Amino acid sequence: MSKVLITGGCGYVGSHVNKCLSQKGHQTVVLDNLVHGHREFAKWGRLVEMDLGDRAGLEKLLAAEKFDAVLHFAGYIAVGESVREPETYYRNNVGNSLILLAAMRQAGLNRIIFSSTAAVYGDPVQIPLDEGHPLAPINPYGRTKLIIEQALRDFSAAYGLRSAALRYFNAAGAAPGAGIGERHLPETHLIPLVLEAALGKRPNVSVYGADYQTPDGTCLRDYIHVDDLAEAHVLALEYLEQGGGTDCFNLGNGNGFSVQEVISTARKVTGREIKAEITPRREGDAPRLIASSDKAKRVLNWKPKYTGLDEIVRTAWEWHQR
């Protein structure tokens, strides 16, 4: 089994990947500055509290621990915030990632799995999106992720650092009974916002635009359960361990659900009234993002277990109630 470093491992996806890796026998070390991560999510492996921008500390850690691979989740993820504060996103998502790659080179560490995003595609010219779709992100968040994907390809060609960039669509849900789930401060993701409204923690949920060219006028997104995402990371690690080359993979269910459908599903799952308020469109939002994940299924042998929106929302609801 491998010994791996998980940057941002106290966050939502990173903590679920840590759980999955640990349950499969891998040794994990979590690196997190706890600005957005949660200390209590580091339930597996060992936590090192450190900022990724601390190059000297990072080089010391990599030299001492002799990792087999890095799984890189430490990044800012809010689309709207990236439009308002692009410098923060370029400094963290790009600058700190390059520090990580340089430290990996110095340590002779040549395998990394990168947490990327469907936002690298921008406005779709075809649905579903496959990995050959043009890359034209429409917000700074997506652009910062694409820059690192390009850097990884260049590092692969020049230095032999092999990577798997996993392009998530909309991560959702929670691992049943694991005590971890989706909690961002401030919260920006739709399903937790809807469930907070169901719990009375907010008066309503905002629907950003109802005039898109979609069946009910609201944005369509592809929701993928976070446990299915975690399983894909384990498979990507095995792919690199077995000599797989640098590549990128979409991770989604292949089904598009609108904002209104998510709210309706949450009303059904929770049995509670959830008020929705139509507000102006949000900058940087594409009308439709639906994945083709055929490549991940074929190359990584990935098989998502959660395919229905209701079961994804139900696991999130169980977490939020606790």
Rosetta silent file (secondary structure, phi, psi, omega in degrees, C-alpha in Angstrom):
SEQUENCE: MSKVLITGGCGYVGSHVNKCLSQKGHQTVVLDNLVHGHREFAKWGRLVEMDLGDRAGLEKLLAAEKFDAVLHFAGYIAVGESVREPETYYRNNVGNSLILLAAMRQAGLNRIIFSSTAAVYGDPVQIPLDEGHPLAPINPYGRTKLIIEQALRDFSAAYGLRSAALRYFNAAGAAPGAGIGERHLPETHLIPLVLEAALGKRPNVSVYGADYQTPDGTCLRDYIHVDDLAEAHVLALEYLEQGGGTDCFNLGNGNGFSVQEVISTARKVTGREIKAEITPRREGDAPRLIASSDKAKRVLNWKPKYTGLDEIVRTAWEWHQR
SCORE:     score description
SCORE:     0.000 S_00000001
   1 L     0.000  154.636 -174.879    0.000    0.000    0.000 S_00000001
   2 L   -88.132  157.373  167.792    1.068    3.577   -0.671 S_00000001
   3 E  -107.798  121.615 -171.248    1.972    6.396    1.672 S_00000001
   4 E  -128.339  148.817  171.992    0.285    9.555    0.397 S_00000001
   5 E   -99.895  130.953  179.511    0.109   13.246    1.240 S_00000001
   6 E  -115.342  103.478  176.639   -3.357   14.795    1.014 S_00000001
   7 E   -79.817  138.703 -176.185   -3.248   18.589    0.727 S_00000001
   8 L    68.800   28.870 -174.545   -6.502   20.202    1.816 S_00000001
   9 L   -77.036   -1.891  174.156   -7.488   16.898    3.420 S_00000001
  10 L   -97.611    6.463  176.314   -9.667   18.573    6.061 S_00000001
  11 L   -90.011 -172.781 -172.888  -12.031   19.846    3.399 S_00000001
  12 H   -63.786  -63.613 -177.618  -15.128   18.239    1.933 S_00000001
  13 H   -71.083  -42.883 -178.348  -13.754   16.085   -0.885 S_00000001
  14 H   -57.139  -39.862 -179.682  -10.309   15.663    0.650 S_00000001
  15 H   -69.136  -35.765  177.114  -11.703   14.182    3.872 S_00000001
  16 H   -69.094  -35.983  176.495  -13.837   11.678    1.969 S_00000001
  17 H   -67.941  -39.939  176.694  -10.818   10.640   -0.107 S_00000001
  18 H   -58.042  -44.692  178.066   -8.793   10.272    3.094 S_00000001
  19 H   -59.409  -48.499 -175.794  -11.482    7.960    4.481 S_00000001
  20 H   -64.908  -44.615  178.774  -11.573    5.858    1.325 S_00000001
  21 H   -62.354  -44.562 -178.093   -7.790    5.554    1.050 S_00000001
  22 H   -64.240  -40.809  179.664   -7.414    4.663    4.723 S_00000001
  23 H   -65.901  -23.885  179.034  -10.123    2.014    4.552 S_00000001
  24 L   -93.914    7.752  172.594   -8.265    0.423    1.638 S_00000001
  25 L    96.435    2.650  178.345   -5.027    0.213    3.626 S_00000001
  26 L   -78.770  149.517  176.379   -3.116    3.254    2.393 S_00000001
  27 E   -92.422  126.651 -174.215   -1.130    5.350    4.879 S_00000001
  28 E  -120.929  143.919  169.342   -2.249    8.985    4.782 S_00000001
  29 E  -126.238  126.669 -178.357   -0.866   12.294    6.011 S_00000001
  30 E   -99.547  128.203  174.186   -3.175   15.320    5.778 S_00000001
  31 E  -111.693  121.407 -177.800   -1.730   18.783    5.180 S_00000001
  32 E  -154.058  139.031  176.236   -4.178   21.624    5.850 S_00000001
  33 L   -87.860   -4.255  175.870   -3.908   25.206    7.114 S_00000001
  34 L    63.517   20.039  172.978   -7.473   24.917    8.534 S_00000001
  35 L   -69.488  -45.407  175.926   -8.543   28.245    7.025 S_00000001
  36 L  -115.106  -16.916  179.372  -11.431   26.492    5.272 S_00000001
  37 L   -80.891  169.213 -176.443  -10.846   22.920    6.458 S_00000001
  38 L  -121.947  120.297 -176.872  -12.183   21.381    9.663 S_00000001
  39 H   -53.482  -38.677 -176.558   -9.820   19.777   12.152 S_00000001
  40 H   -70.107  -10.131  176.717  -12.465   17.232   13.165 S_00000001
  41 H   -81.958  -11.329  179.126  -12.585   15.944    9.561 S_00000001
  42 L   -84.468   66.966 -174.877   -9.042   14.556    9.895 S_00000001
  43 L   -86.098  -10.886 -176.271  -10.378   11.258   11.264 S_00000001
  44 L  -130.566  147.889  179.216   -7.853    9.072    9.430 S_00000001
  45 L    69.889 -154.426 -175.816   -4.083    9.247    9.190 S_00000001
  46 E  -123.604  140.025 -179.451   -2.103   12.121   10.702 S_00000001
  47 E   -98.509  128.920  170.432   -2.746   15.865   10.436 S_00000001
  48 E  -113.316  114.775 -179.172    0.051   18.339    9.713 S_00000001
  49 E   -84.866  109.000 -175.074   -1.178   21.909   10.156 S_00000001
  50 L  -159.487  146.333  173.402    0.712   23.912    7.542 S_00000001
  51 L   -84.575  139.406 -178.462    0.077   26.389    4.752 S_00000001
  52 L   -64.502  -21.336  178.247    0.937   25.119    1.292 S_00000001
  53 L   -77.228   -5.800  178.119    2.781   28.377    0.669 S_00000001
  54 L   -81.849   84.942 -172.613    5.335   27.453    3.337 S_00000001
  55 H   -64.388  -41.258 -179.100    7.911   26.113    0.902 S_00000001
  56 H   -63.714  -44.030  178.985   10.616   25.425    3.490 S_00000001
  57 H   -65.109  -38.634  179.804    8.198   23.532    5.719 S_00000001
  58 H   -66.896  -43.517  179.148    6.801   21.613    2.770 S_00000001
  59 H   -62.589  -39.103  178.429   10.254   20.622    1.516 S_00000001
  60 H   -63.998  -42.730  179.644   11.180   19.436    5.019 S_00000001
  61 H   -63.107  -47.085 -177.813    7.988   17.350    5.250 S_00000001
  62 H   -66.367  -34.435  178.667    8.478   15.718    1.846 S_00000001
  63 H   -68.969  -35.277 -175.183   12.121   14.957    2.584 S_00000001
  64 H   -81.085  -32.443 -167.468   11.292   13.342    5.927 S_00000001
  65 H   -94.724  -24.194  179.022    8.220   11.311    5.018 S_00000001
  66 L    57.236   61.876 -179.820    9.132    9.650    1.692 S_00000001
  67 L   -75.190  155.986  174.059    5.666    9.749    0.138 S_00000001
  68 L   -92.310  -25.537 -177.005    4.670    7.678   -2.879 S_00000001
  69 E  -163.520  163.014  175.077    2.157   10.217   -4.214 S_00000001
  70 E  -121.370  138.765  170.073    0.339   13.485   -3.525 S_00000001
  71 E  -115.057  118.207 -165.840   -3.389   14.116   -3.772 S_00000001
  72 E  -108.448  104.844  179.463   -3.868   17.869   -4.140 S_00000001
  73 L  -114.069   -6.691 -172.062   -7.150   19.409   -2.906 S_00000001
  74 L   -73.500   94.796  179.398   -5.866   22.638   -1.336 S_00000001
  75 L  -160.397  156.307  175.353   -7.587   25.294   -3.426 S_00000001
  76 L   -85.917  145.687 -165.152  -10.292   27.930   -3.274 S_00000001
  77 L  -130.899    0.808 -174.606  -13.492   26.896   -5.053 S_00000001
  78 L   -87.246  116.263 -176.568  -16.143   29.654   -5.011 S_00000001
  79 H   -59.801  -50.427 -177.615  -16.906   30.866   -8.531 S_00000001
  80 H   -61.108  -42.479  178.672  -18.486   34.174   -7.484 S_00000001
  81 H   -63.225  -36.697 -179.755  -15.689   34.989   -5.067 S_00000001
  82 H   -64.855  -30.750  177.362  -13.116   34.271   -7.776 S_00000001
  83 H   -71.210  -39.212 -179.124  -14.762   36.913   -9.965 S_00000001
  84 H   -78.964  -33.149 -174.313  -14.656   39.474   -7.136 S_00000001
  85 L  -129.969   62.565 -175.666  -11.225   38.529   -5.755 S_00000001
  86 H   -62.300  -33.397 -178.386   -9.150   37.049   -8.610 S_00000001
  87 H   -58.767  -41.881  179.228   -5.806   37.890   -6.979 S_00000001
  88 H   -58.892  -40.547 -177.051   -6.632   35.606   -4.039 S_00000001
  89 H   -72.758  -40.881  178.356   -7.413   32.746   -6.411 S_00000001
  90 H   -68.509  -38.666 -179.057   -4.306   33.137   -8.558 S_00000001
  91 H   -64.806  -43.880 -176.242   -2.083   33.467   -5.491 S_00000001
  92 H   -83.715  -56.080 -172.326   -3.503   30.353   -3.802 S_00000001
  93 H   -69.811  -34.886 -179.767   -4.654   28.055   -6.596 S_00000001
  94 H   -95.828  -56.373 -175.364   -1.770   28.783   -8.955 S_00000001
  95 H   -58.496  -49.012 -177.909    1.074   30.107   -6.812 S_00000001
  96 H   -70.585  -31.287  176.252    0.802   27.559   -4.015 S_00000001
  97 H   -66.002  -37.782  177.847    0.291   24.687   -6.449 S_00000001
  98 H   -67.963  -34.385  174.038    3.536   25.607   -8.199 S_00000001
  99 H   -61.498  -42.812  178.371    5.290   25.633   -4.817 S_00000001
 100 H   -61.289  -46.933 -178.167    3.961   22.110   -4.257 S_00000001
 101 H   -63.542  -38.751  178.603    5.177   20.908   -7.653 S_00000001
 102 H   -65.712  -41.203  178.611    8.623   22.409   -7.094 S_00000001
 103 H   -65.863  -37.152  176.456    8.873   20.745   -3.672 S_00000001
 104 H   -62.769  -43.755  178.736    7.802   17.440   -5.186 S_00000001
 105 H   -59.197  -45.038 -178.207   10.536   17.696   -7.809 S_00000001
 106 H   -62.440  -34.047 -178.538   13.148   18.389   -5.159 S_00000001
 107 H   -85.527   -2.593 -177.357   11.990   15.340   -3.181 S_00000001
 108 L    71.155   27.006 -177.705   11.975   13.091   -6.254 S_00000001
 109 L   -98.564  118.718 -167.056    8.210   12.591   -5.873 S_00000001
 110 L  -124.714   26.117  175.042    6.677   12.071   -9.303 S_00000001
 111 E  -135.330  129.482 -179.995    2.982   11.156   -8.902 S_00000001
 112 E  -144.583  139.289  171.806    0.147   13.579   -8.202 S_00000001
 113 E  -109.615  124.437 -172.463   -3.641   13.496   -8.445 S_00000001
 114 E  -107.752  129.665  176.471   -5.065   16.958   -8.986 S_00000001
 115 E   -79.491   98.592 -179.967   -8.501   18.122   -7.910 S_00000001
 116 E  -105.762 -158.732 -169.041   -9.714   19.946  -11.022 S_00000001
 117 E  -157.421  153.436  173.097  -13.156   21.022  -12.178 S_00000001
 118 H   -67.330  -13.126  179.311  -15.662   21.057  -15.005 S_00000001
 119 H   -65.449  -12.685  176.788  -15.266   24.845  -14.914 S_00000001
 120 H   -66.967  -18.610 -177.264  -12.239   24.428  -17.211 S_00000001
 121 L   -83.237  -28.967 -175.525  -14.686   23.924  -20.093 S_00000001
 122 L    73.854 -148.106  179.253  -16.602   27.193  -19.786 S_00000001
 123 L   -71.101  122.729 -176.299  -19.839   27.499  -21.757 S_00000001
 124 L   -66.059  140.350  171.709  -20.500   24.101  -23.368 S_00000001
 125 L  -101.670   -8.209  175.400  -20.613   23.834  -27.133 S_00000001
 126 L  -153.696  149.483  178.085  -21.872   20.258  -26.819 S_00000001
 127 L  -129.719  133.259   -2.039  -23.652   18.200  -24.172 S_00000001
 128 L   -75.428  162.613  179.924  -22.539   15.963  -22.581 S_00000001
 129 E   -85.789  130.152  170.358  -18.998   17.299  -22.223 S_00000001
 130 L  -110.651  178.497 -173.488  -16.130   14.900  -22.791 S_00000001
 131 L   -68.922  -13.621  177.499  -12.435   15.507  -22.226 S_00000001
 132 L   -87.532   -2.350  179.182  -11.960   16.608  -25.833 S_00000001
 133 L   -61.403  144.990  176.666  -14.304   19.580  -25.406 S_00000001
 134 L   -54.238  143.794 -179.768  -12.656   22.994  -25.937 S_00000001
 135 L  -101.486  106.382 -176.048  -11.149   24.448  -22.756 S_00000001
 136 L  -146.715   68.232 -176.571  -12.408   28.019  -22.352 S_00000001
 137 L   -59.195  147.940 -175.000  -13.175   28.798  -18.684 S_00000001
 138 L  -111.230    9.525  176.934  -15.381   31.836  -18.070 S_00000001
 139 L  -146.893  159.174 -178.834  -14.295   32.681  -14.514 S_00000001
 140 H   -59.423  -34.503  177.606  -11.009   33.015  -12.609 S_00000001
 141 H   -56.317  -52.518  179.814  -11.682   29.841  -10.615 S_00000001
 142 H   -62.858  -37.458 -179.925  -11.820   27.758  -13.787 S_00000001
 143 H   -66.684  -38.832  179.473   -8.826   29.562  -15.264 S_00000001
 144 H   -65.230  -37.157  178.578   -6.651   28.865  -12.213 S_00000001
 145 H   -68.381  -39.768  179.761   -7.473   25.174  -12.397 S_00000001
 146 H   -66.060  -38.052  177.811   -6.719   25.045  -16.118 S_00000001
 147 H   -58.078  -43.282 -179.594   -3.357   26.759  -15.595 S_00000001
 148 H   -71.316  -36.671  173.586   -2.324   23.999  -13.184 S_00000001
 149 H   -57.113  -44.390 -179.982   -3.584   21.288  -15.547 S_00000001
 150 H   -66.024  -39.606  177.095   -1.367   22.817  -18.236 S_00000001
 151 H   -61.188  -40.406  179.555    1.553   23.042  -15.798 S_00000001
 152 H   -62.867  -39.457  177.360    1.114   19.363  -14.963 S_00000001
 153 H   -65.336  -39.628  179.073    1.327   18.423  -18.639 S_00000001
 154 H   -68.369  -40.026  177.977    4.473   20.528  -19.013 S_00000001
 155 H   -66.390  -33.032  177.554    6.035   19.040  -15.863 S_00000001
 156 H   -65.293  -46.349 -177.879    5.217   15.588  -17.187 S_00000001
 157 H   -67.865  -38.906 -174.121    6.956   16.240  -20.494 S_00000001
 158 H   -87.772  -36.452 -169.378    9.993   17.950  -18.977 S_00000001
 159 H  -121.816   -4.083 -179.475   10.491   16.193  -15.651 S_00000001
 160 L    76.041   18.208  177.250    8.555   12.923  -15.791 S_00000001
 161 L   -82.881  111.286 -174.826    6.089   13.999  -13.097 S_00000001
 162 E   -93.100  142.671 -174.189    2.971   11.973  -13.905 S_00000001
 163 E  -142.495  156.703  168.430   -0.491   13.222  -12.974 S_00000001
 164 E  -124.800  115.446  176.628   -4.184   12.524  -13.162 S_00000001
 165 E   -94.769  118.157 -177.089   -6.359   15.652  -13.267 S_00000001
 166 E  -102.963  113.731 -176.158   -9.881   14.784  -12.130 S_00000001
 167 E   -91.787   99.980 -179.453  -12.482   17.221  -13.422 S_00000001
 168 E   -74.683  146.018  163.640  -15.378   17.146  -10.969 S_00000001
 169 L   -92.181 -128.551 -174.945  -18.826   18.179  -11.884 S_00000001
 170 E   -96.525  104.138  176.210  -20.997   18.971   -8.811 S_00000001
 171 E   -66.729  139.132 -177.164  -19.850   17.038   -5.748 S_00000001
 172 E  -156.108  169.694  177.014  -22.701   16.383   -3.341 S_00000001
 173 L    83.075 -173.170 -179.763  -23.897   14.141   -0.536 S_00000001
 174 L  -152.549  152.916  177.901  -22.010   12.708    2.432 S_00000001
 175 L   -69.836  120.361 -177.848  -20.538    9.369    3.473 S_00000001
 176 L   -58.288  126.370  173.901  -23.232    7.624    5.537 S_00000001
 177 L    73.857    6.161 -175.109  -22.226    7.368    9.190 S_00000001
 178 L   -89.940  -13.507 -179.670  -18.709    8.749    8.699 S_00000001
 179 L    76.179   17.060  175.142  -19.202   12.027   10.557 S_00000001
 180 L  -130.009  152.761 -178.775  -17.975   14.143    7.647 S_00000001
 181 L  -168.098 -164.020 -174.950  -19.954   16.124    5.097 S_00000001
 182 L   -91.915  114.456  179.526  -20.208   19.342    3.129 S_00000001
 183 L  -146.754  104.118  176.830  -19.571   22.432    5.244 S_00000001
 184 L  -111.433  147.255  178.575  -18.129   25.588    3.737 S_00000001
 185 L  -127.345  106.568   -2.401  -17.840   28.939    5.507 S_00000001
 186 L   -76.772  158.897  178.893  -19.497   30.793    3.914 S_00000001
 187 L   -78.612  134.594  179.945  -21.603   28.156    2.178 S_00000001
 188 L  -127.486  -10.729 -174.314  -21.947   28.609   -1.588 S_00000001
 189 L   -89.545  145.637 -167.672  -23.060   25.184   -2.877 S_00000001
 190 H   -63.229  -52.346 -172.711  -26.674   24.582   -3.749 S_00000001
 191 H   -61.315  -47.678  176.167  -27.586   21.367   -1.926 S_00000001
 192 H   -63.089  -33.012  176.476  -26.277   22.426    1.513 S_00000001
 193 H   -63.981  -42.219  178.985  -27.899   25.847    1.057 S_00000001
 194 H   -64.230  -41.399 -178.084  -31.231   24.188    0.289 S_00000001
 195 H   -72.865  -30.521  173.011  -30.914   21.894    3.299 S_00000001
 196 H   -64.753  -36.936  174.909  -30.000   24.793    5.577 S_00000001
 197 H   -65.318  -38.645  177.203  -33.250   26.418    4.462 S_00000001
 198 H   -62.702  -33.012 -179.905  -35.068   23.171    5.294 S_00000001
 199 L   -85.131   -2.268 -179.524  -33.538   23.308    8.796 S_00000001
 200 L    80.463   12.759  179.646  -34.581   26.932    9.284 S_00000001
 201 L   -80.267  -15.435  173.671  -30.987   28.176    9.315 S_00000001
 202 L  -145.236  150.196 -173.573  -31.785   30.571    6.474 S_00000001
 203 L   -69.430  -28.216 -177.782  -35.164   32.023    5.399 S_00000001
 204 L  -161.882  177.205  174.123  -34.953   30.868    1.788 S_00000001
 205 E  -116.857  135.490 -179.593  -32.627   29.702   -0.955 S_00000001
 206 E   -83.664  135.369  174.492  -31.653   32.030   -3.794 S_00000001
 207 E  -107.563  108.628 -173.325  -32.139   30.852   -7.365 S_00000001
 208 E   -82.161   85.915  177.009  -29.631   32.789   -9.451 S_00000001
 209 L    94.339  129.913  176.571  -31.507   33.376  -12.665 S_00000001
 210 L  -129.152   25.868 -177.029  -34.618   31.700  -14.071 S_00000001
 211 L  -124.403   24.303  175.345  -34.247   32.884  -17.664 S_00000001
 212 L   -77.650  160.136  177.626  -31.630   30.449  -19.005 S_00000001
 213 L   -80.879   67.808  178.217  -32.308   28.385  -22.130 S_00000001
 214 L  -133.632  166.380 -174.253  -33.142   25.282  -20.071 S_00000001
 215 L   -54.212  -40.005  179.441  -36.442   23.435  -19.536 S_00000001
 216 L  -114.222   11.442  176.179  -37.430   25.398  -16.409 S_00000001
 217 L    86.474   -6.897  179.794  -35.145   28.398  -16.909 S_00000001
 218 L  -107.449  159.325 -174.155  -32.683   27.487  -14.152 S_00000001
 219 L   -61.376  144.788  176.273  -29.139   26.156  -14.517 S_00000001
 220 E  -103.242  132.843  178.530  -28.572   22.429  -15.093 S_00000001
 221 E  -134.261  154.938  179.597  -25.822   20.648  -13.199 S_00000001
 222 L  -101.414  113.165 -176.643  -24.492   17.089  -12.992 S_00000001
 223 E   -98.105  129.041 -178.692  -24.399   15.931   -9.344 S_00000001
 224 E  -124.309  132.299 -177.409  -21.941   13.236   -8.319 S_00000001
 225 E   -66.757  140.041 -175.256  -21.843   11.683   -4.851 S_00000001
 226 H   -63.725  -29.552  175.750  -18.678   12.508   -2.927 S_00000001
 227 H   -67.664  -34.839  175.617  -18.071    8.830   -2.095 S_00000001
 228 H   -67.907  -37.531  174.129  -18.063    8.051   -5.811 S_00000001
 229 H   -60.766  -44.582 -178.294  -15.542   10.864   -6.292 S_00000001
 230 H   -60.159  -43.318  179.224  -13.401    9.391   -3.521 S_00000001
 231 H   -61.034  -37.384  178.778  -13.418    5.970   -5.164 S_00000001
 232 H   -63.782  -34.117  178.744  -12.248    7.562   -8.427 S_00000001
 233 H   -67.641  -39.409  177.255   -9.231    9.049   -6.627 S_00000001
 234 H   -63.163  -43.110  178.626   -8.210    5.640   -5.313 S_00000001
 235 H   -66.066  -36.527  177.684   -8.504    4.208   -8.818 S_00000001
 236 H   -66.933  -37.376  175.888   -6.504    7.116  -10.255 S_00000001
 237 H   -61.911  -45.101  177.880   -3.769    6.450   -7.694 S_00000001
 238 H   -62.490  -37.897  178.216   -3.667    2.801   -8.761 S_00000001
 239 H   -59.109  -45.913  179.891   -3.574    3.924  -12.405 S_00000001
 240 H   -69.772  -38.443  179.138   -0.456    6.020  -11.771 S_00000001
 241 H   -62.317  -30.744 -178.852    1.156    3.307   -9.634 S_00000001
 242 L   -88.385    9.310  175.086    0.725    0.878  -12.517 S_00000001
 243 L    97.930    7.833  179.400    2.548    3.219  -14.891 S_00000001
 244 L   -59.691  145.627 -178.090   -0.354    5.195  -16.321 S_00000001
 245 L   -86.921  167.789  178.571    0.591    8.400  -18.108 S_00000001
 246 L   -56.333  129.811 -176.266   -0.470   11.979  -17.420 S_00000001
 247 E  -160.439  173.459  177.934   -4.132   12.379  -18.298 S_00000001
 248 E  -129.089  150.815 -176.008   -7.420   14.036  -17.342 S_00000001
 249 E  -142.839  131.174  170.779  -10.778   12.471  -16.466 S_00000001
 250 E   -75.352  144.174  174.111  -14.309   13.799  -16.082 S_00000001
 251 E  -129.740  104.363  177.951  -16.223   12.689  -12.993 S_00000001
 252 L  -157.756  174.863 -179.654  -19.981   13.054  -13.215 S_00000001
 253 L   -91.753  -16.834 -177.960  -23.166   11.004  -13.444 S_00000001
 254 L    85.009    7.905  178.866  -24.137   12.083  -16.939 S_00000001
 255 L  -120.122  137.626  178.957  -27.509   13.434  -15.766 S_00000001
 256 L  -104.358  128.386  176.567  -28.465   17.099  -15.561 S_00000001
 257 E  -121.351  135.945 -178.259  -30.725   18.390  -12.793 S_00000001
 258 E   -81.158  165.074  176.600  -31.945   21.976  -12.614 S_00000001
 259 H   -57.050  -43.118 -179.805  -31.834   24.200   -9.549 S_00000001
 260 H   -64.579  -36.054  178.246  -35.619   23.901   -9.290 S_00000001
 261 H   -66.909  -37.182  176.958  -35.394   20.092   -9.469 S_00000001
 262 H   -63.262  -44.024  179.943  -32.868   20.071   -6.628 S_00000001
 263 H   -63.953  -43.224  178.828  -35.185   22.190   -4.492 S_00000001
 264 H   -63.164  -41.441  178.367  -38.180   19.961   -5.298 S_00000001
 265 H   -63.559  -42.130  179.081  -36.176   16.824   -4.484 S_00000001
 266 H   -64.242  -37.000  176.357  -35.050   18.325   -1.172 S_00000001
 267 H   -61.903  -40.148 -179.713  -38.657   19.141   -0.284 S_00000001
 268 H   -68.895  -44.816 -176.997  -39.581   15.512   -0.939 S_00000001
 269 H   -67.035  -42.756 -175.063  -36.619   14.056    0.986 S_00000001
 270 H   -86.887  -22.681 -174.822  -36.950   16.352    4.009 S_00000001
 271 L    69.351   21.848 -175.897  -40.723   16.671    4.075 S_00000001
 272 L  -122.651  155.466  175.754  -40.265   20.369    4.811 S_00000001
 273 L   -74.491  133.626  177.310  -41.201   23.613    3.147 S_00000001
 274 L  -129.211  113.361 -178.370  -38.265   25.265    1.418 S_00000001
 275 L   -82.572  137.772  179.378  -38.821   28.781    0.163 S_00000001
 276 E  -120.758  138.564  179.870  -37.035   29.806   -3.035 S_00000001
 277 E  -122.293  122.822  178.067  -36.396   33.355   -4.206 S_00000001
 278 E   -75.610  126.335  179.314  -35.538   34.166   -7.823 S_00000001
 279 E  -127.157  170.887  179.690  -32.600   36.600   -7.973 S_00000001
 280 L   -60.923  157.740  177.290  -30.448   37.971  -10.826 S_00000001
 281 L   -55.131  151.773  177.242  -27.985   35.684  -12.569 S_00000001
 282 L   -97.414  138.344  179.790  -24.628   35.122  -10.892 S_00000001
 283 L   -59.917  137.873  172.369  -21.460   36.080  -12.760 S_00000001
 284 L    87.572    3.352 -178.875  -19.541   33.181  -14.242 S_00000001
 285 L   -90.509  127.958  173.432  -22.344   30.586  -14.283 S_00000001
 286 L   -85.198  146.652 -178.021  -22.759   28.395  -17.375 S_00000001
 287 L   -64.470  -40.010 -175.549  -26.347   27.359  -18.219 S_00000001
 288 E  -136.393  133.598  171.490  -25.586   23.611  -18.545 S_00000001
 289 E  -139.226  104.073 -178.880  -22.773   21.409  -17.283 S_00000001
 290 L  -132.440  134.028 -169.851  -23.320   17.691  -17.850 S_00000001
 291 E   -92.926  149.719  154.277  -20.518   15.146  -18.003 S_00000001
 292 L  -106.405  116.259  179.634  -19.512   12.296  -20.167 S_00000001
 293 L  -107.582   24.175 -178.033  -17.447   10.128  -17.807 S_00000001
 294 H   -58.913  -36.529 -178.272  -16.956    7.288  -20.265 S_00000001
 295 H   -64.713  -44.711  178.427  -13.182    7.733  -20.204 S_00000001
 296 H   -63.318  -37.885  179.531  -12.946    7.332  -16.406 S_00000001
 297 H   -67.983  -37.584 -177.051  -15.175    4.274  -16.586 S_00000001
 298 H   -78.108  -47.826 -173.291  -13.108    2.749  -19.367 S_00000001
 299 H   -83.187  -41.808 -176.894   -9.561    3.620  -18.246 S_00000001
 300 L   -95.020   -8.740 -175.093   -9.946    3.650  -14.452 S_00000001
 301 L    60.613   41.969 -177.332  -12.741    1.064  -14.293 S_00000001
 302 L   -88.079  133.484 -179.080  -14.790    3.558  -12.275 S_00000001
 303 L  -134.855   97.851  179.362  -18.427    2.699  -11.535 S_00000001
 304 L   -58.517  139.653 -179.254  -20.475    5.310   -9.623 S_00000001
 305 L   -96.012  -29.655 -178.739  -22.824    3.759   -7.062 S_00000001
 306 L  -101.083  109.629 -175.882  -25.092    6.753   -6.423 S_00000001
 307 L  -114.098  -16.067 -178.475  -26.970    7.635   -9.594 S_00000001
 308 L   -99.573  141.278  179.610  -30.236    9.184   -8.359 S_00000001
 309 H   -62.796  -36.226 -177.064  -30.560   12.763   -7.116 S_00000001
 310 H   -64.306  -40.110 -179.752  -32.875   11.678   -4.296 S_00000001
 311 H   -72.467  -31.538  175.523  -30.336    9.264   -2.773 S_00000001
 312 H   -66.148  -47.884  179.751  -27.561   11.856   -3.052 S_00000001
 313 H   -63.700  -36.172 -178.398  -29.719   14.486   -1.320 S_00000001
 314 H   -63.517  -40.845  178.630  -30.780   11.949    1.323 S_00000001
 315 H   -67.774  -34.986  176.399  -27.195   11.279    2.430 S_00000001
 316 H   -66.267  -39.762 -179.663  -26.570   15.038    2.607 S_00000001
 317 H   -64.501  -40.234  177.341  -29.756   15.488    4.662 S_00000001
 318 H   -60.399  -42.234  178.055  -28.661   12.825    7.140 S_00000001
 319 H   -65.749  -47.239 -175.133  -25.366   14.684    7.613 S_00000001
 320 H   -66.418  -31.907  177.277  -26.942   18.136    7.953 S_00000001
 321 H   -66.609  -30.952  178.707  -29.431   16.958   10.546 S_00000001
 322 L   -79.198    0.000    0.000  -26.551   15.775   12.739 S_00000001
